Amino acid sequence: MWESIFGHSRIIAMLQTMLEKKRLPHALLFAGPSGVGKAMAARALAASLFCGNTAPCGYCSSCIAFTRQSHAGLFSIMPDRGSIKIDQIRALGREAGLGSPSGQARVCIIYDAEKMTLQAANSLLKLLEEPPREFYFILVASAAHALPGTIISRCLTVKFLPLAPSVVTKILTEQGFASKQAEVAAAVSGGRLGQALKLVEPGGLDNRNIALMIAETVTVQQGNWFFNEMALFDKRSSSDHPEILRFMNMIFRDMALLQSFAKQELVLNSDCIDQLYQIASQWSDKALIKACKRIRDADRALAANANAKMTWEALVLELAHMAKEEEIGANRCRYTV
């Protein structure tokens, strides 16, 4: 299982050394952006603990049960309707208190641990302070800073960083993806291999293409563009909105670079650079920078549970206004292709 985790050899070596010397802490916090391999590492560590080796053998009864997702010693907790609630942690506490009939290790993986309610976190804190014998907690968090300090202080924090785009590109090309496709996915994913693998799948860049279309729509502003955009908004899944905003931020960032003598290699969405150039030629430098900030503000508003439609309406109207703040024409764009 460890061999399927790319780019984190130092972390893997550290965890395996702890396993070998039987010095693994009872609580670990795997922190880092989504898609970098935290959850895979948590499962590999759990499988190793059950197997009793630094790496799961794959043949023993524990490994077979783990592969079949039927291992009695594995507990998994994930958000229920957006948050991890106190009842989930209390149920874990009851299970943990029963003890292991075989005396073997037991492991609880808490996914998206930062989504614990305060009550759930306080309940977990009691378990971390007096952990059951041979019971291990692995917290997986994309926003570890959102966890209470009392929880963090009782865990060994292991930081998973994004991979270099060149590493992600190499991995993807070795798996048979076209070099240009791999290069774009690596750049747009921000070095998150899990995200890059999704982007190279059929339809993986659909939300990026929607973001590009929105950028062009607010720039050109043809016909009943606003009403058409809001009609399309109603048809999109609410789960797509944050990703579309992140892609919009990348697109406007790329266009700002095209206005400032940037080298082509710095553009993330390099597969649509001609279209970016055409859109960017109708914006001023200052307006593009302002647009990036406004998109980030909208992203934060959605994360704080603001009304999605009102947030989107305000955003597209303000972007349209920014696009017309300074008509500069294609001949004023400083970048050439």
Backbone torsions as a table, in degrees:
resi	resn	phi	psi	omega
1	MET	NA	-36.2	179.8
2	TRP	-61.2	-33.9	-175.4
3	GLU	-66.6	-16.3	179.5
4	SER	-86.6	-0.9	179.8
5	ILE	-102.0	117.9	-174.5
6	PHE	-100.2	143.3	168.6
7	GLY	80.9	5.6	-178.8
8	HIS	-126.6	44.4	-174.5
9	SER	-62.7	-35.7	-179.5
10	ARG	-67.3	-41.8	178.7
11	ILE	-64.0	-44.5	-180.0
12	ILE	-61.6	-44.1	179.3
13	ALA	-61.9	-40.7	179.5
14	MET	-63.3	-46.2	-179.1
15	LEU	-65.5	-39.7	-180.0
16	GLN	-68.5	-33.9	175.8
17	THR	-64.8	-41.9	177.4
18	MET	-62.7	-39.4	177.8
19	LEU	-64.1	-44.4	-177.8
20	GLU	-63.0	-40.4	-178.3
21	LYS	-89.5	1.2	-179.3
22	LYS	55.7	46.3	-179.7
23	ARG	-123.6	26.5	179.9
24	LEU	-73.7	127.6	177.9
25	PRO	-61.9	156.2	-179.4
26	HIS	-75.6	-14.3	-179.9
27	ALA	-139.0	127.9	178.1
28	LEU	-128.3	147.6	176.2
29	LEU	-119.9	112.1	176.6
30	PHE	-92.6	108.9	-173.4
31	ALA	-116.0	142.8	177.3
32	GLY	157.6	170.1	-178.8
33	PRO	-60.0	158.0	177.6
34	SER	-66.2	144.7	175.5
35	GLY	85.4	12.2	-179.0
36	VAL	-100.4	-3.7	176.5
37	GLY	109.8	10.7	-177.7
38	LYS	-61.9	-49.2	-176.8
39	ALA	-65.6	-38.6	177.9
40	MET	-63.0	-40.6	178.9
41	ALA	-66.3	-37.9	178.6
42	ALA	-62.3	-43.2	-179.8
43	ARG	-69.6	-37.7	177.9
44	ALA	-65.0	-39.0	178.4
45	LEU	-66.3	-42.3	178.2
46	ALA	-61.7	-44.9	-179.9
47	ALA	-62.2	-37.7	178.8
48	SER	-66.1	-40.6	178.0
49	LEU	-62.2	-42.9	-179.9
50	PHE	-65.7	-40.1	-178.0
51	CYS	-71.8	-29.7	-178.2
52	GLY	86.2	14.4	179.2
53	ASN	-125.1	170.9	178.3
54	THR	-71.1	-18.0	174.4
55	ALA	-144.3	140.4	-179.8
56	PRO	-62.5	134.8	-177.5
57	CYS	-74.6	-29.9	179.4
58	GLY	89.2	-5.6	-175.1
59	TYR	-119.0	-22.8	-177.6
60	CYS	-72.2	169.2	-177.1
61	SER	-62.6	-35.8	179.2
62	SER	-65.3	-43.8	-179.5
63	CYS	-65.9	-40.5	179.6
64	ILE	-64.6	-43.8	178.9
65	ALA	-63.4	-38.9	179.8
66	PHE	-64.8	-44.7	-179.8
67	THR	-61.6	-34.8	179.9
68	ARG	-84.3	2.6	-179.6
69	GLN	58.7	38.0	-179.5
70	SER	-128.2	18.3	-178.7
71	HIS	-71.9	126.1	-175.9
72	ALA	-68.2	-19.4	-176.7
73	GLY	-92.1	0.5	-178.2
74	LEU	-103.0	126.8	176.5
75	PHE	-119.9	133.2	179.3
76	SER	-122.9	133.1	177.0
77	ILE	-126.1	131.8	176.7
78	MET	-140.2	162.6	-176.4
79	PRO	-55.6	139.7	174.6
80	ASP	-110.9	109.2	-176.2
81	ARG	54.4	46.7	170.8
82	GLY	97.9	-11.1	-179.3
83	SER	-152.0	157.4	173.8
84	ILE	-95.2	121.9	-169.6
85	LYS	-101.9	163.1	-176.0
86	ILE	-61.5	-34.3	180.0
87	ASP	-61.6	-34.0	178.7
88	GLN	-66.6	-41.2	179.7
89	ILE	-72.0	-36.7	176.7
90	ARG	-62.8	-41.7	177.6
91	ALA	-62.0	-39.5	176.2
92	LEU	-62.0	-43.6	179.9
93	GLY	-59.4	-39.1	179.2
94	ARG	-66.4	-41.9	178.6
95	GLU	-65.3	-43.5	-178.8
96	ALA	-63.3	-35.6	-177.9
97	GLY	-70.4	-17.3	-179.4
98	LEU	-72.9	-23.1	-179.1
99	GLY	79.7	164.4	-179.5
100	SER	-96.6	122.5	-178.6
101	PRO	-61.2	-27.9	-179.2
102	SER	-95.2	-7.1	-178.5
103	GLY	76.4	6.7	-179.5
104	GLN	-82.0	169.0	-179.6
105	ALA	-64.3	147.0	171.2
106	ARG	-125.8	146.6	-173.7
107	VAL	-135.4	136.0	171.3
108	CYS	-117.6	122.2	174.9
109	ILE	-102.1	122.0	179.0
110	ILE	-107.1	106.1	-178.8
111	TYR	-82.3	145.6	-178.5
112	ASP	50.9	49.5	-173.9
113	ALA	-60.0	-24.7	-179.7
114	GLU	-68.0	-9.9	-179.8
115	LYS	-92.9	10.6	173.6
116	MET	-67.0	138.8	171.1
117	THR	-69.1	163.9	179.4
118	LEU	-60.2	-39.5	179.1
119	GLN	-64.2	-41.0	178.4
120	ALA	-65.1	-41.6	179.4
121	ALA	-62.7	-41.8	178.8
122	ASN	-64.9	-36.4	177.8
123	SER	-67.8	-40.6	177.9
124	LEU	-65.4	-36.3	-178.9
125	LEU	-56.0	-39.3	179.2
126	LYS	-63.3	-37.9	177.9
127	LEU	-68.8	-38.4	-179.5
128	LEU	-69.1	-32.0	-179.8
129	GLU	-72.5	-33.6	178.8
130	GLU	-132.0	71.3	-175.1
131	PRO	-68.9	142.0	174.9
132	PRO	-62.0	156.2	-178.8
133	ARG	-61.9	134.5	178.3
134	GLU	56.9	33.2	177.6
135	PHE	-114.5	129.5	-176.1
136	TYR	-120.1	138.1	177.3
137	PHE	-112.0	129.2	174.4
138	ILE	-122.0	110.0	178.6
139	LEU	-94.2	129.3	179.1
140	VAL	-112.8	121.1	-174.0
141	ALA	-141.2	133.5	174.0
142	SER	-88.8	-16.7	178.6
143	ALA	-134.1	68.9	-174.3
144	ALA	-59.2	-27.8	-178.7
145	HIS	-63.7	-18.2	-179.9
146	ALA	-81.5	-8.8	177.6
147	LEU	-79.1	148.0	176.0
148	PRO	-60.0	143.9	179.8
149	GLY	-58.9	-30.6	179.9
150	THR	-66.0	-34.1	176.7
151	ILE	-71.0	-47.7	-177.8
152	ILE	-60.1	-40.0	-176.7
153	SER	-65.8	-19.5	-179.2
154	ARG	-100.2	8.5	178.7
155	CYS	-121.5	150.5	166.9
156	LEU	-82.5	114.8	-178.1
157	THR	-84.9	125.7	177.3
158	VAL	-115.0	116.4	-174.8
159	LYS	-94.5	122.8	176.6
160	PHE	-101.5	116.6	-178.0
161	LEU	-99.4	155.3	175.3
162	PRO	-60.8	154.3	177.7
163	LEU	-84.9	158.8	173.9
164	ALA	-64.6	137.6	180.0
165	PRO	-51.9	-35.2	-179.8
166	SER	-64.4	-34.9	178.2
167	VAL	-68.1	-44.3	179.2
168	VAL	-62.8	-42.7	178.2
169	THR	-58.8	-44.3	-179.7
170	LYS	-62.5	-43.4	-179.7
171	ILE	-62.6	-44.2	-177.7
172	LEU	-67.0	-41.7	179.8
173	THR	-67.0	-35.1	177.4
174	GLU	-66.7	-23.3	177.5
175	GLN	-89.6	5.2	171.7
176	GLY	101.4	4.0	179.6
177	PHE	-83.5	149.4	-179.7
178	ALA	-61.3	146.0	-173.7
179	SER	-60.9	-41.7	-180.0
180	LYS	-67.5	-41.9	177.6
181	GLN	-61.8	-42.2	179.3
182	ALA	-66.8	-39.4	-179.2
183	GLU	-63.6	-44.6	179.4
184	VAL	-65.0	-46.1	-179.3
185	ALA	-61.7	-40.2	-179.9
186	ALA	-65.0	-41.9	-178.7
187	ALA	-69.5	-47.0	-176.3
188	VAL	-69.4	-31.4	-179.0
189	SER	-74.2	-12.8	-178.2
190	GLY	69.9	28.7	178.3
191	GLY	81.8	14.3	178.5
192	ARG	-98.4	106.3	-173.2
193	LEU	-60.3	-41.1	179.2
194	GLY	-59.3	-41.8	177.8
195	GLN	-68.4	-39.9	-179.6
196	ALA	-62.2	-39.0	179.3
197	LEU	-64.4	-33.8	176.6
198	LYS	-70.4	-36.3	-176.4
199	LEU	-69.4	-29.2	-178.9
200	VAL	-85.7	-6.2	175.2
201	GLU	-73.3	157.9	176.4
202	PRO	-56.1	127.6	-179.0
203	GLY	81.1	4.0	-176.9
204	GLY	-64.0	-27.0	-179.1
205	LEU	-101.7	15.8	-178.3
206	ASP	-58.4	-45.5	-178.8
207	ASN	-68.6	-30.3	174.6
208	ARG	-65.1	-42.3	-179.4
209	ASN	-67.0	-34.8	175.0
210	ILE	-64.0	-43.3	179.0
211	ALA	-61.8	-39.4	178.5
212	LEU	-66.1	-40.1	178.9
213	MET	-64.4	-39.6	178.8
214	ILE	-64.7	-41.9	178.3
215	ALA	-59.3	-41.1	178.9
216	GLU	-70.2	-38.5	-178.3
217	THR	-63.1	-47.9	-178.1
218	VAL	-71.1	-17.0	178.9
219	THR	-84.8	-49.3	-175.8
220	VAL	-79.0	-42.4	175.9
221	GLN	57.2	56.0	-179.4
222	GLN	-93.0	138.8	174.7
223	GLY	57.8	-141.9	179.3
224	ASN	-86.4	52.5	-172.1
225	TRP	-58.0	-40.7	-175.8
226	PHE	-65.7	-46.5	-179.2
227	PHE	-67.0	-35.7	177.2
228	ASN	-65.2	-42.0	179.7
229	GLU	-64.0	-42.5	-179.3
230	MET	-69.5	-29.7	175.1
231	ALA	-66.7	-39.9	176.6
232	LEU	-67.7	-35.1	177.7
233	PHE	-58.3	-42.6	-178.5
234	ASP	-63.9	-25.2	-178.1
235	LYS	-87.0	-15.9	-177.9
236	ARG	-83.5	149.5	176.6
237	SER	-70.9	141.3	-179.9
238	SER	-62.0	-26.9	179.7
239	SER	-70.4	-17.2	-179.9
240	ASP	-83.4	-20.8	-172.5
241	HIS	-58.7	-47.6	179.8
242	PRO	-60.6	-39.7	-179.8
243	GLU	-67.9	-39.9	178.0
244	ILE	-61.6	-41.2	178.0
245	LEU	-63.3	-40.8	179.1
246	ARG	-64.1	-38.8	177.4
247	PHE	-68.1	-37.8	177.5
248	MET	-61.6	-39.9	178.5
249	ASN	-61.8	-41.4	177.5
250	MET	-63.4	-42.1	-177.0
251	ILE	-65.2	-44.8	179.2
252	PHE	-70.5	-30.8	173.9
253	ARG	-63.5	-44.3	177.8
254	ASP	-61.6	-42.2	-179.3
255	MET	-66.1	-35.1	176.5
256	ALA	-63.9	-37.4	177.2
257	LEU	-65.6	-38.9	-179.9
258	LEU	-65.0	-19.8	179.4
259	GLN	-92.0	1.3	-171.9
260	SER	-134.0	41.3	176.1
261	PHE	60.5	18.8	-176.5
262	ALA	-67.1	149.0	175.1
263	LYS	-72.7	149.3	-177.2
264	GLN	-60.3	-30.0	-177.9
265	GLU	-64.2	-19.8	-177.8
266	LEU	-83.3	-13.3	-178.9
267	VAL	-77.0	125.6	-177.4
268	LEU	-72.4	-47.7	-178.4
269	ASN	-88.2	63.4	-172.6
270	SER	-70.2	-16.7	-179.1
271	ASP	-77.2	-12.5	179.0
272	CYS	-128.6	37.8	-174.1
273	ILE	-65.6	-34.0	179.4
274	ASP	-63.9	-43.0	179.5
275	GLN	-67.0	-38.8	177.3
276	LEU	-62.2	-41.6	179.7
277	TYR	-61.6	-42.8	-179.3
278	GLN	-64.6	-41.3	178.8
279	ILE	-68.9	-44.4	-176.9
280	ALA	-61.9	-29.3	-177.3
281	SER	-64.7	-14.4	-178.3
282	GLN	-102.0	7.9	179.9
283	TRP	-118.4	155.0	171.2
284	SER	-90.2	160.4	179.1
285	ASP	-57.0	-50.0	-176.0
286	LYS	-63.4	-38.4	-178.6
287	ALA	-66.2	-37.5	178.7
288	LEU	-65.2	-40.1	178.3
289	ILE	-66.1	-42.1	177.6
290	LYS	-63.3	-37.7	-179.6
291	ALA	-63.8	-41.4	178.1
292	CYS	-59.2	-44.7	179.9
293	LYS	-64.0	-41.3	-178.1
294	ARG	-66.9	-36.5	177.8
295	ILE	-66.4	-41.4	177.6
296	ARG	-63.3	-37.9	177.2
297	ASP	-61.7	-41.5	179.2
298	ALA	-65.5	-38.9	178.5
299	ASP	-62.1	-43.8	178.1
300	ARG	-65.4	-36.2	179.4
301	ALA	-64.5	-42.8	178.2
302	LEU	-64.8	-38.9	179.0
303	ALA	-63.6	-26.3	179.0
304	ALA	-92.7	16.1	176.0
305	ASN	68.0	32.8	173.2
306	ALA	-69.8	159.4	177.7
307	ASN	-60.9	119.4	-172.3
308	ALA	-64.1	-45.0	-175.8
309	LYS	-68.1	-42.3	178.6
310	MET	-64.9	-38.9	178.0
311	THR	-62.6	-42.7	-178.3
312	TRP	-69.9	-41.6	178.1
313	GLU	-57.6	-48.1	-178.7
314	ALA	-62.8	-39.5	-177.5
315	LEU	-64.4	-51.8	-175.0
316	VAL	-66.7	-34.3	177.4
317	LEU	-66.6	-42.4	179.7
318	GLU	-68.1	-37.9	177.5
319	LEU	-64.8	-40.5	177.9
320	ALA	-61.9	-40.0	177.8
321	HIS	-65.2	-41.7	179.9
322	MET	-63.6	-37.3	-178.6
323	ALA	-62.8	-28.0	-177.6
324	LYS	-100.6	5.1	-179.3
325	GLU	-62.9	-37.1	-178.4
326	GLU	-144.3	102.7	177.8
327	GLU	-74.7	111.8	-174.6
328	ILE	-112.6	-20.0	176.2
329	GLY	76.0	157.1	-175.4
330	ALA	-62.8	-30.5	-177.6
331	ASN	-71.2	-11.0	179.5
332	ARG	-92.4	-11.4	-178.8
333	CYS	-70.5	130.1	-172.6
334	ARG	-84.5	-12.4	-175.5
335	TYR	-94.8	141.1	177.2
336	THR	-126.9	147.5	179.0
337	VAL	-118.8	NA	NA
